[in-house]
Amino acid sequence: MEKTEEQKANYGLIGKNISYSFSRGYFKKKFEEMGLNDHVYQNFDLPSISEFPAIFKNTKNVKGLNVTIPYKEEVMDFLNDIDPAAKKIGAVNTIKVSKEGLKGFNTDAYGFKKSLEPHLKKHHQKGLILGTGGASKAIAYVLEELDITYSFVSRSGKNNGFTYDELTDDIIEEHTLIINCSPVGTFPDIEKKPNIPYRKINQKHLLFDLIYNPEETAFLKAGKTNGATICNGYNMLEYQAEKSWEIWNK
């Protein structure tokens, strides 16, 4: 017998302009493989975070949510509780819904660490984090855990970091781990890449791009051409999605 809307277990992703979303396709396939016909995962595309409460008004039996750009920080104001790690990071990308209310977690950090560690070498002691949005905070948290010193890079130089114009050849040579947390290079703008001195990237460098579409961004291609090890964000997304599922079902 067909389940009614009230009986279905609803999950979803909140963000802005998220038709490209990895999460919806991933969980749809996961539910099918697990035979969970009463589980639904949908996109909640919100023009403003002020519309967040309407999700629960308009959708019955919401069990869990993921959060993406640009709401990973703003959504925290709507939560009843925040996991200590997510609080320290300052960004939430997973929300568990229970009788106690809404609790926020950060699984980006877990996903990034799991996908980065297999590529790390002893000489990866200093990193550059390109971008200062919600995802960059989880990246910084992981680098601190791994005792890798880092600096942020942004157009404004916020968080005591560099501006793109301040990046010299010496800075690039010294920082052998470079992580792109900015959206630059995402489909359809696949020719674009962060404005850094690529000529000084070499075989000692590890370039990690949180973007997964395209699979090999212009940023990663430029690094690969110069002999760097490269990694995109796909495995990170899989790891963080599985961690979200674990949190929702604890």
C-alpha positions in Angstrom: 0.0 0.0 0.0 1.3 3.5 -0.9 2.6 5.4 2.1 0.9 8.7 2.9 2.9 11.9 3.0 2.7 11.8 6.8 4.1 8.3 7.0 7.1 9.1 4.8 10.5 9.8 6.4 11.6 13.1 4.8 15.2 14.3 4.4 16.6 17.1 2.4 19.2 19.7 1.5 18.8 23.4 2.2 20.8 25.9 0.2 20.4 28.5 -2.6 20.5 27.6 -6.3 21.1 23.9 -5.5 19.6 22.2 -8.5 23.1 20.7 -9.2 23.1 19.0 -5.8 25.1 15.9 -5.2 23.1 14.9 -2.1 19.7 14.4 -3.6 21.0 11.9 -6.2 23.2 10.2 -3.7 20.5 9.6 -1.1 17.9 8.7 -3.7 20.1 5.9 -4.9 21.0 4.9 -1.3 17.3 4.6 -0.3 16.6 2.5 -3.4 19.5 0.1 -2.7 18.4 -0.2 0.9 14.7 -0.8 -0.1 13.6 2.2 1.9 10.6 3.1 -0.2 9.2 5.3 2.5 12.2 7.6 2.6 12.4 10.7 0.5 15.2 13.2 0.0 14.5 16.6 -1.6 16.1 20.0 -2.2 14.8 22.9 -0.2 16.0 25.8 -2.3 15.6 28.9 -0.1 16.0 32.4 -1.4 16.6 33.5 2.2 17.4 31.7 5.4 14.4 33.4 7.0 12.3 30.8 5.1 13.9 27.9 7.0 11.1 27.4 9.5 8.6 27.0 6.7 10.2 23.7 5.8 8.7 22.1 8.9 5.4 23.9 8.4 5.0 22.6 4.8 6.7 19.1 5.1 5.6 16.4 7.5 7.9 14.1 9.4 11.3 15.7 8.6 14.0 13.5 10.1 17.2 15.2 8.9 18.7 17.9 6.8 22.0 18.8 5.1 23.0 22.4 4.7 25.1 23.9 1.9 26.1 27.3 0.5 25.3 29.9 1.7 23.6 28.9 4.9 26.1 26.8 6.9 26.7 29.7 9.3 23.3 31.4 9.3 21.3 28.3 10.0 22.9 28.0 13.4 20.6 30.7 14.8 17.6 28.4 14.2 19.0 25.4 16.1 18.2 24.2 19.7 21.6 22.6 20.2 25.0 22.4 18.4 27.5 19.6 18.6 30.8 20.9 20.2 32.9 20.3 17.1 30.4 22.2 14.9 30.4 25.0 17.4 34.2 25.2 17.4 34.2 25.1 13.6 31.5 27.7 13.4 29.5 26.0 10.6 26.8 23.4 10.4 26.1 21.1 7.4 23.9 18.4 9.1 20.8 18.8 11.2 19.2 16.0 13.2 15.5 16.5 13.9 14.2 14.8 17.1 11.6 15.4 19.9 14.3 17.5 21.6 14.4 19.8 18.6 17.1 20.6 16.0 20.7 19.7 16.6 23.5 20.8 14.3 26.6 18.9 13.3 29.5 19.3 10.9 30.4 16.3 8.8 32.4 18.3 6.3 35.4 18.1 8.6 35.1 14.3 8.9 34.7 13.9 5.1 37.7 16.2 4.3 40.0 14.5 6.8 39.1 11.0 5.5 39.7 12.0 1.9 42.8 14.1 2.5 44.9 11.7 4.7 45.7 9.1 2.1 47.5 11.8 0.0 49.4 13.5 2.8 53.3 13.3 2.9 55.6 14.5 5.6 56.5 17.6 3.7 52.9 18.9 3.6 53.5 21.1 6.7 52.0 24.4 5.5 48.7 24.9 3.7 46.8 27.7 1.9 43.0 27.7 2.2 41.4 29.5 -0.8 38.1 31.1 0.3 36.7 32.0 3.7 33.1 30.6 3.5 31.5 28.0 5.8 33.3 25.1 4.2 36.7 26.7 4.8 36.1 26.7 8.5 35.8 22.9 8.6 39.0 22.6 6.5 40.9 24.9 8.9 39.6 22.8 11.9 41.0 19.6 10.2 44.4 21.2 9.4 44.7 22.2 13.1 44.0 18.6 14.1 46.7 17.4 11.7 49.2 20.0 13.0 49.4 21.6 9.5 49.9 25.4 9.7 47.7 27.3 7.3 46.7 30.7 6.0 43.5 31.8 4.4 43.5 33.5 1.0 40.6 35.7 -0.1 39.9 38.8 -2.1 39.7 40.9 1.1 42.5 39.2 3.1 40.1 38.4 6.0 41.0 36.1 8.9 44.5 37.6 9.0 45.1 35.9 5.6 46.6 36.8 2.3 44.8 38.5 -0.6 45.2 36.8 -4.0 47.4 39.8 -5.1 49.8 39.2 -2.2 50.6 35.7 -3.2 54.2 35.5 -4.3 56.2 32.7 -5.8 57.9 32.1 -2.5 54.6 31.8 -0.7 53.4 29.2 -3.2 56.6 27.2 -3.0 56.5 27.2 0.8 52.8 26.1 1.1 52.8 22.7 -0.5 49.1 22.0 0.4 46.6 24.2 -1.4 42.8 23.7 -0.8 40.2 25.4 -3.0 37.1 26.1 -0.9 35.8 28.8 -3.2 33.2 28.1 -5.9 35.5 29.3 -8.6 35.7 26.7 -11.4 32.3 25.0 -10.7 30.2 24.0 -13.6 29.3 25.7 -15.9 32.3 28.2 -15.4 34.8 25.4 -15.9 37.5 27.5 -17.5 37.9 29.7 -14.3 40.4 29.0 -11.6 41.6 30.8 -8.5 44.2 33.5 -9.3 47.4 32.1 -7.8 51.0 31.8 -9.2 50.6 28.2 -10.7 54.1 28.4 -12.3 55.6 27.6 -8.8 53.5 24.5 -8.2 55.6 21.4 -8.4 55.6 17.7 -7.6 55.8 18.4 -3.9 52.4 20.1 -4.0 49.1 18.5 -3.1 46.1 20.4 -4.6 42.6 19.6 -3.2 39.5 21.1 -4.7 36.2 20.8 -2.8 34.4 21.1 -6.2 33.4 17.8 -7.8 31.7 19.0 -11.0 33.7 19.1 -13.2 35.7 16.1 -11.9 39.0 17.8 -12.8 38.7 21.6 -12.4 41.0 24.1 -14.1 42.7 24.5 -10.7 43.5 20.8 -10.5 44.5 20.6 -14.2 47.0 23.5 -13.7 48.5 21.6 -10.7 48.6 18.3 -12.5 50.4 19.9 -15.5 53.2 20.9 -13.0 53.4 17.5 -11.4 51.3 18.1 -8.3 49.1 15.4 -6.7 45.5 16.3 -7.1 42.2 15.4 -5.5 38.6 16.6 -6.0 35.8 16.8 -3.5 33.8 13.7 -4.5 35.1 11.3 -1.9 34.7 14.0 0.7 31.0 14.3 -0.2 30.5 10.6 0.1 32.1 10.4 3.5 30.2 13.4 4.8 26.9 12.0 3.4 27.5 8.6 5.1 28.3 10.4 8.4 25.1 12.4 8.1 23.1 9.2 7.7 24.8 7.8 10.8 23.9 10.9 12.8 20.3 10.8 11.7 19.9 7.2 12.7 21.7 7.2 16.0 
